[in-house]
Amino acid sequence: MKLRIGQGFDVHQLKEGLPLIIGGVLIPHTKGIVAHSDGDVLIHAICDALLGAANLGDIGTHFPDTSTEFKGIDSKILLSKTSELIREQGYKINNIDCTLCLEKPKIMKFVTEMKMQISKAAGINFDEISIKATTNEKLGFIGREEGVSAMAIALLIKI
C-alpha cells in the first residue's frame, strides 16, 4: 500500500459587505472574503493538500486567478475537479484534517454542514473529514478581523 500526505494553506482578506463562504457554507457575517473565486479559504487549503499529496502542484496551477473561467466560481466545483485529478492519478482520499483560524464569527455550529458539503464535492465519506476552528487570540491581521486562514492535511492511498 502506497500512502501520500499533503498539506495546504490559504489566507484571504476580509471586507465589509461581501459574502463569507467557508467549507461550502454561506455564513452570516458583516464581513466576507476578498477573492477571485468565491474565496472559500477552507476548500482552497483542502485542494492544495490533495494536489500536494499527489505531487500535482497547487490550486493556482490548475485554477489560476488570472483566468476569467474561474471568476466567482463556487470552490466546491474546484474541489470536485481536484478530487477527479486525484482519482485519475490512481489515488483514493483516505482522510482530510483541517483547521480554520478566524476571530469571528464562531463557526462550530456550521461544521456539520461544511463536512457534508466537502464530502459531497470530494466524493468521500462524511466521517473522513475533520474540521477544527481556533482564533488568533486577537493578534495580527486575523485577530484584528482583517483576514482568515485555513490549513489542511490530506492522506491519499494508491489504489
N, C-alpha and C positions, 0 to 999 in steps of 0.2 A: 504494500500500500504506500503510495507516494502522497505526502502531505505538503501543502504550501501555505504559508501565512503571510498576510499583507496588512499594512497599516495605512490609514487615511486620515487626513486632517483638512479641515476647511474653516474659514473665517469670513464673515460678512459684516458690513456696516449696517447699523440700524438707523432708520429715519422716520420721522413722524408721517403718518398718513398712508403708509404702504402696508400691504398685507404681510402678515407673519405666517409663513408656511414652514412647518418643521415636521419631518417624518411623514410627509404627505398629508398633513392635517392643518387646516386653517385655524389658527389660534387667535382668539380675540385679544387685541392689544392695541395701544395707541401708536406703536412703532412697528415697522416692518423691515424687511430685508432689501437692501440695495443690491441689485444683481442684473446680469444679462438674461438669465433664465428666471424661474420663479424664486431662485436663491435658497432653495432648501438645503441648508448647511449640513444637516444630518445625512440626508441621502447623498450629497456630494462626497462627504467623508467615506460613506459606505462604498460608493463607486470606486473611489481611489484605493480603498483597502482591497477590494476584489481585483481590480486591474493590477495592482502591485503584486498581489499573491500569484497571479497568472503571468507576471512579467510582460504585461501588455501596455506599459506606460501609465499615463494618468488621464483623468477626466478631460483635461484640456486638449489632449492629443486626439481623442475620439469625438469630443463635442466642444469645439473651440468657441470661445465667447466673441470671436470676430465673425462668426457665421450667422447670417440672418435666419437660417434654418432653425437655430436654437434660441432665438429671441423670444423670451417669455415662456419657453417650453416648460411643461409640467415635469419636474425632476423624476417622478415615478416612471415616466417614459424612458428617461436616461438610465434608470436602474434596470428596467426590463431589457433594454438593449445591451447593457453591461453584462447582465446575467446570461443573456444569449451568447455573447462573446466568450464567456467563461465556459459554457457548455460546449461550444464549438471547439474549444481547446482540450476537451475531454475531462473537464473537472466538474465536480459537484460541490456546491456550497455546503459545508458542514455546519458552520455557525457564524454569527456576526455578533460582536460585542461593541457597544457604543457608549460614549459619554458626551453629553451636551453641557456646555458651560455658558450660562447666561444669568444675569441678575434677576430680571423679571421678564415675563410673568413666570409663575411656578407652573411647571408642565406635567407634573406627575399624574394628574387626572386625565391627561391626553395620551399617556404612554400605551395603553391597551389599543387604542385606535391607531396610533403610529405603528405599532408592531403588526397590526392587521394589514395596514396599507403597504408596509415594507415587505411583509411575507408574500402578499399577492403579487407585487411588482417583481420581486426577486424569484418567485416560484419556489419558495421554501416554506417549511412549517413555522407557525407562529412561535413555537417554543424553541426555535433555533435562533431567535433574536433576543438580545438583552439590550435594554436602553436604561441608562442611568443619567441623572442630572445633578449638577452642582452649581454653586455660584462662584464668583471670583472674590468673595468677601469684600466687595466694594472697592477692589483695587484695579487699577488700569482701565483700559477702554471698555472692558466688559463690566467692570464694577461701576463705571460711570454710565452704563447702559447705552454706550455708543456702538456696541457690536456684540456678536455672538460667535462662538466657535463650537466645533464638534470634532471628536476623534472616534475612529472606528478601527477594529481589528477583525479580519475575516480569515477563517480557516477553510482551505479547499482540499478536496480529496480527488486524486486521479481515479477515474472510473474506467 
